[in-house]
């Protein structure tokens, strides 16, 4: 009986440790994602508003060039 109870307590301790480890990993991934998103926003603001070739930034319909 005591052996079974201590086995259960060990498993509960290990699962708690694993949940904490996964939580820390998730927070690190979220921080890295937030930093990447900030960098993308910053770089996007640096882009010119018109294309470099001087043509207007107008989008053509997808089938306009189809024959």
ZADO-499725 format. One record per atom (N, C-alpha, C): x, z, y; residue number from 1; atom name. Coordinates in Angstrom, 3 decimals. Atoms other than C-alpha are relative to their C-alpha. Example, Ala and Ser with C-alpha at 12.3 -4.5 7.8 and 13.67 -1.06 7.14 Angstrom:
<<0.890,0.000,-1.190>,1,'N'>
<<12.300,7.800,-4.500>,1,'CA'>
<<0.900,0.000,1.200>,1,'C'>
<<-0.820,-0.060,-1.190>,2,'N'>
<<13.670,7.140,-1.060>,2,'CA'>
<<-0.770,0.730,1.090>,2,'C'>
This chain:
<<0.830,0.000,-1.195>,1,'N'>
<<0.000,0.000,0.000>,1,'CA'>
<<0.871,0.000,1.254>,1,'C'>
<<-0.888,-0.101,-1.162>,2,'N'>
<<2.764,0.973,2.444>,2,'CA'>
<<0.828,-1.278,0.163>,2,'C'>
<<-0.783,1.237,-0.054>,3,'N'>
<<4.779,-2.123,1.546>,3,'CA'>
<<-0.833,-1.144,0.584>,3,'C'>
<<0.884,1.044,-0.528>,4,'N'>
<<1.824,-4.401,2.241>,4,'CA'>
<<-0.244,0.171,1.484>,4,'C'>
<<0.229,-0.284,-1.413>,5,'N'>
<<1.152,-2.696,5.565>,5,'CA'>
<<1.237,-0.344,0.834>,5,'C'>
<<-1.201,0.335,-0.756>,6,'N'>
<<4.769,-3.013,6.673>,6,'CA'>
<<0.236,-1.511,0.008>,6,'C'>
<<-0.117,1.461,0.011>,7,'N'>
<<4.757,-6.669,5.611>,7,'CA'>
<<-0.908,-0.628,1.046>,7,'C'>
<<0.941,0.508,-1.007>,8,'N'>
<<1.699,-7.288,7.766>,8,'CA'>
<<0.528,0.262,1.403>,8,'C'>
<<-0.550,-0.321,-1.315>,9,'N'>
<<3.328,-5.517,10.722>,9,'CA'>
<<1.182,-0.895,0.362>,9,'C'>
<<-1.133,0.908,-0.240>,10,'N'>
<<6.474,-7.623,10.344>,10,'CA'>
<<-0.513,-1.388,0.364>,10,'C'>
<<0.565,1.318,-0.303>,11,'N'>
<<4.407,-10.823,10.285>,11,'CA'>
<<-0.643,-0.024,1.378>,11,'C'>
<<0.612,-0.069,-1.328>,12,'N'>
<<2.463,-9.711,13.363>,12,'CA'>
<<1.075,0.008,1.085>,12,'C'>
<<-1.104,-0.027,-0.954>,13,'N'>
<<5.727,-8.963,15.160>,13,'CA'>
<<0.643,-1.365,0.159>,13,'C'>
<<-0.591,1.342,-0.056>,14,'N'>
<<7.163,-12.346,14.266>,14,'CA'>
<<-0.916,-0.982,0.714>,14,'C'>
<<0.922,0.924,-0.658>,15,'N'>
<<4.034,-14.176,15.388>,15,'CA'>
<<-0.062,0.297,1.499>,15,'C'>
<<-0.037,-0.347,-1.421>,16,'N'>
<<4.069,-12.254,18.686>,16,'CA'>
<<1.244,-0.527,0.672>,16,'C'>
<<-1.247,0.525,-0.546>,17,'N'>
<<7.701,-13.189,19.219>,17,'CA'>
<<-0.082,-1.515,0.168>,17,'C'>
<<0.119,1.454,-0.056>,18,'N'>
<<6.920,-16.828,18.441>,18,'CA'>
<<-0.918,-0.428,1.143>,18,'C'>
<<0.899,0.330,-1.104>,19,'N'>
<<4.015,-16.877,20.896>,19,'CA'>
<<0.702,0.178,1.345>,19,'C'>
<<-0.744,-0.225,-1.241>,20,'N'>
<<6.238,-15.429,23.618>,20,'CA'>
<<1.025,-1.109,0.212>,20,'C'>
<<-0.994,1.078,-0.082>,21,'N'>
<<8.964,-18.002,22.864>,21,'CA'>
<<-0.668,-1.312,0.405>,21,'C'>
<<0.720,1.223,-0.339>,22,'N'>
<<6.429,-20.843,23.001>,22,'CA'>
<<-0.504,0.040,1.444>,22,'C'>
<<0.441,-0.139,-1.389>,23,'N'>
<<5.063,-19.495,26.287>,23,'CA'>
<<1.135,-0.268,0.974>,23,'C'>
<<-1.157,0.250,-0.864>,24,'N'>
<<8.548,-19.476,27.828>,24,'CA'>
<<0.360,-1.484,-0.002>,24,'C'>
<<-0.306,1.430,0.107>,25,'N'>
<<9.154,-22.998,26.557>,25,'CA'>
<<-0.998,-0.826,0.809>,25,'C'>
<<1.037,0.708,-0.749>,26,'N'>
<<5.846,-24.172,28.030>,26,'CA'>
<<0.225,0.143,1.512>,26,'C'>
<<-0.264,-0.202,-1.430>,27,'N'>
<<6.717,-22.632,31.423>,27,'CA'>
<<1.195,-0.828,0.468>,27,'C'>
<<-1.164,0.828,-0.366>,28,'N'>
<<10.126,-24.360,31.425>,28,'CA'>
<<-0.386,-1.468,0.088>,28,'C'>
<<0.441,1.397,-0.038>,29,'N'>
<<8.495,-27.699,30.601>,29,'CA'>
<<-0.870,-0.278,1.231>,29,'C'>
<<0.851,0.173,-1.175>,30,'N'>
<<5.896,-27.201,33.341>,30,'CA'>
<<0.838,-0.026,1.275>,30,'C'>
<<-0.890,0.002,-1.169>,31,'N'>
<<8.629,-26.370,35.872>,31,'CA'>
<<0.739,-1.331,0.122>,31,'C'>
<<-0.710,1.287,-0.020>,32,'N'>
<<10.581,-29.492,34.897>,32,'CA'>
<<-0.950,-1.120,0.408>,32,'C'>
<<0.990,1.012,-0.355>,33,'N'>
<<7.398,-31.584,35.181>,33,'CA'>
<<-0.327,0.068,1.490>,33,'C'>
<<0.289,-0.151,-1.426>,34,'N'>
<<6.633,-30.158,38.629>,34,'CA'>
<<1.134,-0.553,0.854>,34,'C'>
<<-1.149,0.526,-0.735>,35,'N'>
<<10.165,-30.976,39.805>,35,'CA'>
<<0.029,-1.523,-0.044>,35,'C'>
<<0.027,1.455,0.135>,36,'N'>
<<9.866,-34.519,38.470>,36,'CA'>
<<-1.100,-0.616,0.858>,36,'C'>
<<1.102,0.500,-0.822>,37,'N'>
<<6.490,-35.027,40.145>,37,'CA'>
<<0.375,0.037,1.482>,37,'C'>
<<-0.428,-0.107,-1.398>,38,'N'>
<<7.952,-33.820,43.468>,38,'CA'>
<<0.994,-1.102,0.341>,38,'C'>
<<-0.992,1.061,-0.228>,39,'N'>
<<10.849,-36.258,43.115>,39,'CA'>
<<-0.677,-1.369,0.066>,39,'C'>
<<0.726,1.282,-0.024>,40,'N'>
<<8.461,-39.134,42.355>,40,'CA'>
<<-0.739,-0.155,1.333>,40,'C'>
<<0.697,0.072,-1.293>,41,'N'>
<<6.366,-38.296,45.445>,41,'CA'>
<<0.981,-0.292,1.125>,41,'C'>
<<-1.010,0.205,-1.029>,42,'N'>
<<9.511,-38.128,47.574>,42,'CA'>
<<0.515,-1.434,-0.012>,42,'C'>
<<-0.522,1.367,0.106>,43,'N'>
<<10.851,-41.434,46.277>,43,'CA'>
<<-1.062,-1.030,0.374>,43,'C'>
<<1.085,0.919,-0.341>,44,'N'>
<<7.440,-43.091,46.666>,44,'CA'>
<<-0.145,-0.119,1.511>,44,'C'>
<<0.083,0.035,-1.462>,45,'N'>
<<7.366,-42.136,50.348>,45,'CA'>
<<1.128,-0.816,0.613>,45,'C'>
<<-1.140,0.760,-0.508>,46,'N'>
<<10.753,-43.836,50.761>,46,'CA'>
<<-0.188,-1.508,-0.159>,46,'C'>
<<0.198,1.424,0.232>,47,'N'>
<<9.409,-47.196,49.548>,47,'CA'>
<<-0.525,-0.683,1.254>,47,'C'>
<<0.528,0.734,-1.153>,48,'N'>
<<8.792,-49.842,52.200>,48,'CA'>
<<-1.470,-0.363,-0.238>,48,'C'>
<<1.419,0.312,0.110>,49,'N'>
<<5.168,-50.676,52.954>,49,'CA'>
<<-0.244,-1.468,-0.324>,49,'C'>
<<0.153,1.418,0.310>,50,'N'>
<<5.725,-54.432,52.599>,50,'CA'>
<<1.084,-0.400,-0.987>,50,'C'>
<<-1.023,0.465,0.955>,51,'N'>
<<7.583,-56.312,49.858>,51,'CA'>
<<1.218,-0.549,0.726>,51,'C'>
<<-1.262,0.435,-0.616>,52,'N'>
<<11.193,-57.310,50.524>,52,'CA'>
<<0.048,-1.502,0.268>,52,'C'>
<<-0.076,1.449,-0.182>,53,'N'>
<<10.527,-61.062,50.265>,53,'CA'>
<<-0.815,-0.486,1.194>,53,'C'>
<<0.720,0.369,-1.201>,54,'N'>
<<8.360,-61.027,53.409>,54,'CA'>
<<-1.443,-0.418,-0.234>,54,'C'>
<<1.377,0.371,0.277>,55,'N'>
<<5.143,-62.018,51.651>,55,'CA'>
<<-0.895,1.221,0.151>,55,'C'>
<<0.923,-1.126,-0.150>,56,'N'>
<<2.057,-59.916,52.147>,56,'CA'>
<<-0.149,0.729,-1.328>,56,'C'>
<<0.131,-0.839,1.189>,57,'N'>
<<1.396,-57.114,49.709>,57,'CA'>
<<-1.377,-0.158,-0.621>,57,'C'>
<<1.333,0.256,0.526>,58,'N'>
<<-1.815,-58.735,48.519>,58,'CA'>
<<0.074,-0.231,-1.514>,58,'C'>
<<0.042,0.181,1.452>,59,'N'>
<<-2.676,-58.550,44.831>,59,'CA'>
<<-0.874,-1.191,-0.336>,59,'C'>
<<0.810,1.135,0.425>,60,'N'>
<<-3.910,-61.679,43.118>,60,'CA'>
<<-0.842,0.412,-1.197>,60,'C'>
<<0.821,-0.314,1.167>,61,'N'>
<<-6.715,-61.606,40.566>,61,'CA'>
<<0.762,-0.316,-1.275>,61,'C'>
<<-0.758,0.191,1.219>,62,'N'>
<<-5.451,-61.410,36.967>,62,'CA'>
<<-0.078,-1.413,-0.565>,62,'C'>
<<0.162,1.329,0.584>,63,'N'>
<<-6.808,-64.854,35.998>,63,'CA'>
<<0.240,-1.119,1.009>,63,'C'>
<<-0.186,1.007,-1.012>,64,'N'>
<<-5.874,-66.692,39.207>,64,'CA'>
<<1.032,-1.048,-0.402>,64,'C'>
<<-1.053,0.931,0.378>,65,'N'>
<<-2.797,-68.318,37.655>,65,'CA'>
<<-0.252,-0.661,-1.354>,65,'C'>
<<0.299,0.563,1.328>,66,'N'>
<<-4.453,-69.223,34.332>,66,'CA'>
<<-0.517,-1.424,0.142>,66,'C'>
<<0.487,1.377,-0.042>,67,'N'>
<<-5.097,-72.893,33.587>,67,'CA'>
<<-0.958,-0.250,-1.126>,67,'C'>
